[in-house]
Amino acid sequence: MTPQSEGQLRGIGMTSARTRARLIVKLKEMGICHPQVLDLIEHMPRHLFVDEAFASRAYENAALPIGFGQTISQPYTVARMTELAIVRGSPSNVLEIGTGCGYQTALLSQVAGKVASIECVEPLYKKTTERIKNMGFKNVTLKLGDGYEGWPSKAPFDVILAAAAPEEVPQALLDQLAEGGRLIMPVGRGGEQVLRVIDRTARGFVTEDIESVTFVPLVKAVQDAAEAAGEEIMTLTTRTETTLTNATRTSAARAETSGAKSGSTNSRTTSKYRASR
């Protein structure tokens, strides 16, 4: 990797080495233990993969918006998926579905022989292509395309890793997995997603669900700038509507609680709502 400048790589303040070290402590507490993965997370300049407005939050264990209705996954999730990708050693040929801002792509490039990555949001693809080029990742090839179709001309893959969730695993991706290869992908809708690992053996496929996760949905076909902007507006609208609905419900709950208290001091109403991402 060739950083744009030594100063940008090191970071200052909330992007400094000390801040990154605190993230590594947090990841260890959460169960990430692979030394190579921890080292990569600590030294990869995550603040260079997000907009400047979010740079001060780059080393929080949190997903952050990257525009066009997409997010950069939280470091724990990225670390967990990377661990799963290299548990049997360094893969030679990796396919990533959902390039996003290129952060996971960059990490994979440090543990794999070569990485092919597909992004379906055109303006995000263009922005990330420039970033990957400027940062000097030589073993990465990017493509604007439909992640559901995979990349047949570069198959078979030792690892296929997806950063967006389909409702079901696409058959095309299973077909492009090498024997002995592993697919790592969030599957499901909304709050019912699970991180799934599928290993291809000589006898067929072996599936294991790892843990509950939350990812953006895997979108079919390519989106241009106008479609991506529309998707982001819809996402923001949904979040706003959810917030307003929850606020209304909370107000009603408070009113109900207040009324109940006037009749009995032992009555209490508790409501919990979770906004969609």
C-alpha positions as CSV (number, residue, x, y, z in Angstrom):
1,M,0.0,0.0,0.0
2,T,1.3,3.5,-0.9
3,P,-0.5,6.1,1.2
4,Q,-1.3,9.5,-0.2
5,S,1.0,11.0,2.4
6,E,2.7,9.9,5.6
7,G,0.7,12.4,7.6
8,Q,-2.6,11.2,6.2
9,L,-1.7,7.6,7.1
10,R,-0.7,8.3,10.7
11,G,-3.7,10.6,11.4
12,I,-4.0,13.1,14.2
13,G,-6.4,13.6,17.1
14,M,-9.3,11.2,16.8
15,T,-7.5,9.4,13.9
16,S,-4.2,9.0,15.7
17,A,-2.4,5.8,16.6
18,R,-3.7,6.0,20.2
19,T,-7.3,6.2,19.0
20,R,-6.7,3.2,16.8
21,A,-5.1,1.3,19.7
22,R,-8.3,1.8,21.7
23,L,-10.3,0.2,18.9
24,I,-8.0,-2.8,18.9
25,V,-8.6,-3.3,22.6
26,K,-12.3,-3.1,22.0
27,L,-12.2,-5.7,19.2
28,K,-10.2,-8.1,21.4
29,E,-12.8,-7.7,24.1
30,M,-15.4,-8.6,21.5
31,G,-13.6,-11.8,20.5
32,I,-11.4,-10.9,17.5
33,C,-8.1,-12.7,18.1
34,H,-6.4,-13.2,14.8
35,P,-3.1,-11.3,15.1
36,Q,-2.9,-10.5,11.3
37,V,-6.4,-9.1,11.3
38,L,-5.9,-7.0,14.4
39,D,-2.7,-5.6,12.9
40,L,-4.4,-4.8,9.6
41,I,-7.3,-3.0,11.3
42,E,-4.9,-1.0,13.5
43,H,-2.7,0.2,10.6
44,M,-5.3,0.6,7.8
45,P,-6.2,4.3,7.7
46,R,-10.0,3.9,7.9
47,H,-10.4,7.7,8.1
48,L,-9.3,7.9,4.4
49,F,-12.3,5.8,3.4
50,V,-15.0,8.1,4.8
51,D,-15.9,11.6,4.1
52,E,-14.0,14.3,6.1
53,A,-17.1,15.1,8.2
54,F,-16.9,11.6,9.6
55,A,-13.1,11.2,9.9
56,S,-13.2,11.9,13.7
57,R,-15.5,8.9,14.1
58,A,-13.5,6.6,11.8
59,Y,-12.1,4.5,14.7
60,E,-15.3,4.1,16.6
61,N,-16.7,0.6,16.4
62,A,-19.6,1.9,14.3
63,A,-21.0,1.8,10.8
64,L,-20.9,5.1,9.1
65,P,-22.7,6.5,6.0
66,I,-20.6,6.8,2.8
67,G,-23.4,8.3,0.6
68,F,-25.8,6.9,-1.9
69,G,-27.7,5.0,0.8
70,Q,-24.6,2.9,1.6
71,T,-22.5,2.4,4.7
72,I,-19.0,1.4,5.7
73,S,-19.4,-1.6,8.1
74,Q,-18.4,-1.4,11.7
75,P,-14.8,-2.5,12.3
76,Y,-15.9,-5.6,14.4
77,T,-18.0,-6.9,11.4
78,V,-15.1,-6.3,9.0
79,A,-12.6,-8.0,11.3
80,R,-14.9,-10.9,11.9
81,M,-15.5,-11.5,8.2
82,T,-11.8,-11.1,7.4
83,E,-11.0,-13.7,10.1
84,L,-13.5,-16.1,8.5
85,A,-11.9,-15.5,5.1
86,I,-8.3,-16.4,6.2
87,V,-9.0,-19.1,8.8
88,R,-7.4,-21.7,6.4
89,G,-4.6,-19.4,5.2
90,S,-4.2,-16.7,2.6
91,P,-6.6,-17.2,-0.3
92,S,-5.2,-16.8,-3.8
93,N,-8.3,-15.4,-5.5
94,V,-11.1,-13.4,-3.8
95,L,-14.3,-12.0,-5.0
96,E,-15.9,-9.2,-3.0
97,I,-19.6,-8.3,-3.6
98,G,-20.2,-4.6,-2.7
99,T,-17.0,-2.6,-3.0
100,G,-18.5,0.4,-1.1
101,C,-15.8,2.8,-0.1
102,G,-13.1,0.2,-0.6
103,Y,-12.2,-0.4,3.1
104,Q,-12.9,-4.1,3.2
105,T,-11.4,-4.3,-0.3
106,A,-8.1,-2.8,0.9
107,L,-7.9,-5.2,3.9
108,L,-8.5,-8.2,1.6
109,S,-5.8,-7.0,-0.7
110,Q,-3.3,-7.4,2.1
111,V,-4.2,-11.1,2.8
112,A,-5.1,-12.4,-0.7
113,G,-3.1,-12.9,-3.9
114,K,-5.7,-10.9,-5.9
115,V,-9.1,-9.3,-5.2
116,A,-11.9,-8.8,-7.7
117,S,-14.6,-6.5,-6.4
118,I,-18.0,-5.6,-7.8
119,E,-20.0,-2.4,-7.0
120,C,-23.4,-1.7,-8.5
121,V,-23.7,2.1,-7.5
122,E,-22.0,3.9,-10.4
123,P,-21.0,7.1,-8.6
124,L,-19.6,5.1,-5.6
125,Y,-17.8,2.8,-8.0
126,K,-16.1,5.8,-9.7
127,K,-15.1,7.4,-6.4
128,T,-13.7,4.2,-4.9
129,T,-11.8,3.3,-8.1
130,E,-9.9,6.6,-7.8
131,R,-9.3,6.0,-4.1
132,I,-7.9,2.5,-4.6
133,K,-5.7,3.8,-7.4
134,N,-4.4,6.7,-5.3
135,M,-3.6,4.5,-2.4
136,G,-1.6,2.1,-4.5
137,F,-3.4,-1.2,-4.2
138,K,-2.0,-3.1,-7.1
139,N,-3.7,-6.5,-6.8
140,V,-7.3,-5.2,-6.8
141,T,-9.6,-5.1,-9.9
142,L,-12.9,-3.3,-9.7
143,K,-16.0,-3.7,-11.8
144,L,-19.3,-1.8,-12.1
145,G,-21.9,-4.6,-12.2
146,D,-24.5,-6.8,-10.7
147,G,-23.3,-8.6,-7.6
148,Y,-25.9,-11.3,-8.0
149,E,-24.1,-12.4,-11.2
150,G,-20.7,-12.6,-9.7
151,W,-17.7,-12.4,-12.0
152,P,-17.6,-15.7,-14.1
153,S,-14.5,-14.8,-16.1
154,K,-12.4,-14.5,-13.0
155,A,-13.8,-17.6,-11.2
156,P,-13.3,-20.0,-9.5
157,F,-12.8,-18.1,-6.2
158,D,-11.2,-19.4,-3.0
159,V,-13.3,-16.8,-1.0
160,I,-16.4,-14.9,-1.9
161,L,-17.2,-12.2,0.6
162,A,-20.3,-9.9,0.4
163,A,-20.9,-6.6,2.1
164,A,-24.6,-6.5,1.3
165,A,-27.4,-8.9,2.1
166,P,-29.6,-10.7,-0.4
167,E,-32.7,-12.5,0.9
168,E,-31.2,-15.8,-0.4
169,V,-27.7,-16.8,-1.5
170,P,-27.5,-16.4,-5.3
171,Q,-26.8,-19.7,-7.1
172,A,-24.4,-17.9,-9.5
173,L,-22.0,-17.2,-6.5
174,L,-22.1,-20.8,-5.3
175,D,-21.3,-21.9,-8.9
176,Q,-18.2,-19.7,-8.9
177,L,-16.9,-21.0,-5.6
178,A,-13.8,-23.3,-6.0
179,E,-13.9,-26.7,-4.3
180,G,-12.5,-26.0,-0.9
181,G,-13.6,-22.4,-1.1
182,R,-15.7,-20.4,1.3
183,L,-18.5,-17.9,0.8
184,I,-19.1,-15.4,3.6
185,M,-22.3,-13.4,3.2
186,P,-25.1,-11.7,5.2
187,V,-28.4,-13.2,4.3
188,G,-32.0,-12.1,5.1
189,R,-34.0,-8.9,5.2
190,G,-34.2,-6.1,7.7
191,G,-33.6,-7.1,11.3
192,E,-33.6,-10.8,10.5
193,Q,-30.2,-11.0,8.8
194,V,-27.6,-13.6,9.7
195,L,-23.9,-13.8,8.7
196,R,-23.7,-17.1,6.8
197,V,-20.6,-19.2,5.9
198,I,-20.9,-21.8,3.1
199,D,-18.0,-24.1,2.4
200,R,-17.8,-26.0,-0.8
201,T,-16.5,-29.6,-0.4
202,A,-16.1,-32.6,-2.7
203,R,-19.5,-33.8,-1.4
204,G,-21.4,-30.5,-1.7
205,F,-22.0,-27.4,0.4
206,V,-21.8,-27.1,4.1
207,T,-23.6,-24.2,5.7
208,E,-23.1,-22.5,9.1
209,D,-24.8,-19.4,10.4
210,I,-22.4,-17.3,12.5
211,E,-24.3,-14.4,14.1
212,S,-26.9,-11.8,13.6
213,V,-25.9,-8.8,11.6
214,T,-27.3,-5.7,9.9
215,F,-26.3,-4.8,6.3
216,V,-27.7,-2.8,3.5
217,P,-29.6,-5.0,1.0
218,L,-27.8,-6.4,-2.1
219,V,-29.3,-4.4,-5.0
220,K,-29.9,-6.1,-8.3
221,A,-28.5,-4.4,-11.5
222,V,-26.5,-1.2,-11.7
223,Q,-27.6,2.1,-10.3
224,D,-26.6,5.4,-11.9
225,A,-26.2,8.7,-10.0
226,A,-29.9,9.6,-10.2
227,E,-31.1,6.2,-9.0
228,A,-28.5,6.1,-6.2
229,A,-29.6,9.6,-5.1
230,G,-33.3,8.4,-5.2
231,E,-32.3,5.4,-3.1
232,E,-30.6,7.6,-0.5
233,I,-33.6,9.9,-0.3
234,M,-35.9,6.9,0.2
235,T,-33.6,5.6,3.0
236,L,-33.6,9.0,4.7
237,T,-37.4,9.3,4.3
238,T,-37.9,5.9,5.9
239,R,-35.6,6.8,8.8
240,T,-37.5,10.1,9.2
241,E,-40.9,8.4,9.1
242,T,-39.7,5.8,11.6
243,T,-38.4,8.5,13.9
244,L,-41.7,10.4,13.7
245,T,-43.7,7.3,14.2
246,N,-41.7,6.3,17.2
247,A,-41.9,9.8,18.7
248,T,-45.7,9.6,18.3
249,R,-45.9,6.2,19.9
250,T,-43.6,7.4,22.7
251,S,-45.8,10.4,23.4
252,A,-48.9,8.2,23.5
253,A,-47.1,5.8,25.8
254,R,-46.2,8.6,28.1
255,A,-49.8,9.9,28.1
256,E,-51.0,6.4,28.9
257,T,-48.5,6.0,31.7
258,S,-49.4,9.4,33.1
259,G,-53.1,8.4,33.1
260,A,-52.3,5.1,34.7
261,K,-50.3,6.7,37.4
262,S,-53.3,8.9,38.4
263,G,-55.2,5.7,39.2
264,S,-52.3,3.5,40.5
265,T,-48.8,4.4,41.5
266,N,-47.7,0.8,40.6
267,S,-48.6,1.0,36.9
268,R,-45.8,1.7,34.3
269,T,-45.6,1.4,30.5
270,T,-42.3,0.8,28.8
271,S,-41.9,0.9,25.1
272,K,-38.8,0.1,23.0
273,Y,-38.5,0.9,19.3
274,R,-35.6,0.3,16.9
275,A,-35.2,2.5,13.9
276,S,-34.4,0.8,10.6
277,R,-31.0,1.5,9.1
